[in-house]
Amino acid sequence: MTRATTSPPPSPVSTGLRGRCPACGEGHLFRGFLAFKPACEACGQDFSAFDSADGPAFFVMSITGFVVVGTALWMEFTYEPPVWLHALVAGSLAIGLSLALVRPLKGVLAAVQFANKAEQGRFR
């Protein structure tokens, strides 16, 4: 089964953020927290060629690092808290933001890869 070509394709960003199939926008992209399903249950799109590699990790580290360092600097100059409080806040922010961002970013990168017809590093 394939998607009809008469309707415009769904936005890669919105389908990726929602964890939906980039071809139809209906089926689920993920089997677990980060594992891709073999195929879409709605349109049958094969997900086996999807490989976001280290892209999501790079963006998660960049965004999380910016937020954590910015928060630590703001806390230090505004309140001068003890080191243990810095560690508690920075650790909580780093873990929380990493877990919150990795799945949506992996979905977006896979959807953009599909939208650009990139397959295993080659353009078709």
C-alpha positions in Angstrom: 0.0 0.0 0.0 1.3 3.4 -0.8 0.1 6.9 -0.2 -2.0 8.6 -2.9 -0.1 11.3 -4.7 -3.1 13.7 -5.1 -2.9 15.2 -1.6 0.2 17.2 -0.4 2.6 15.3 1.8 2.3 16.1 5.6 4.9 18.5 7.1 8.0 16.6 8.2 8.3 18.8 11.3 4.8 18.2 12.5 4.8 14.5 11.8 8.2 14.0 13.3 7.3 15.9 16.5 4.2 13.8 16.9 6.0 10.6 16.1 3.8 9.8 13.1 4.6 8.3 9.7 6.2 10.9 7.4 4.4 9.4 4.4 0.8 9.5 5.5 0.9 11.4 8.9 -1.4 8.7 10.5 0.6 5.7 11.5 3.0 5.5 14.4 6.7 5.9 13.7 8.1 4.4 16.9 7.8 0.9 18.4 9.2 1.8 21.7 10.8 4.9 23.1 13.4 5.3 20.4 13.1 2.2 18.1 11.5 2.7 14.7 8.6 0.3 13.7 9.4 -1.9 10.7 6.6 -0.3 8.7 3.6 2.1 9.0 0.4 0.3 10.1 -1.7 2.8 8.1 0.0 3.1 4.7 2.6 0.3 4.8 5.6 2.7 4.4 8.8 0.8 5.1 10.8 2.4 7.9 13.8 0.1 7.7 15.9 2.6 5.7 15.5 5.3 8.3 18.7 6.1 10.1 19.0 9.4 12.0 22.5 8.3 13.3 23.9 10.8 15.8 21.9 13.7 14.6 19.3 13.7 17.4 22.1 13.3 20.1 23.9 16.3 18.6 20.9 18.5 18.8 19.9 17.3 22.2 23.4 18.0 23.6 23.5 21.4 22.0 20.0 22.5 23.2 20.4 21.0 26.6 23.9 22.4 27.1 22.8 25.9 26.2 19.8 25.8 28.6 21.8 24.2 31.5 24.8 26.5 31.2 22.5 29.5 30.8 20.5 28.5 33.9 23.7 27.9 35.9 25.1 31.3 35.0 21.9 33.0 35.8 21.6 31.2 39.2 25.2 32.0 40.1 25.0 35.7 39.3 21.5 36.2 40.7 21.5 34.0 43.9 25.0 32.6 44.4 23.6 29.2 45.5 25.8 26.4 47.0 27.5 23.9 44.7 25.1 21.1 45.6 22.1 23.2 44.4 23.9 23.9 41.1 24.5 20.1 40.7 20.9 19.3 41.6 19.4 21.8 39.2 21.9 21.1 36.3 21.5 17.4 36.7 17.7 17.5 36.7 17.6 19.9 33.8 20.1 17.8 31.7 18.3 14.5 32.3 14.8 16.0 31.9 15.5 17.9 28.7 17.5 15.1 27.2 14.6 12.6 27.7 12.0 15.1 26.5 13.9 16.1 23.4 15.5 13.0 22.0 12.4 11.2 20.7 10.8 14.3 18.9 14.1 15.2 17.4 14.7 11.7 16.2 11.2 11.7 14.6 11.9 15.1 12.9 15.2 14.0 11.5 13.7 10.7 10.1 10.8 12.7 8.6 13.1 15.2 7.0 15.2 12.3 5.7 12.1 10.8 4.1 10.9 14.2 2.7 14.3 14.7 1.0 14.3 11.1 -0.3 17.6 10.4 1.4 18.3 6.7 1.9 21.4 5.5 3.7 23.4 8.6 2.8 22.4 8.6 -0.9 19.8 10.8 -2.6 17.4 9.1 -5.0 
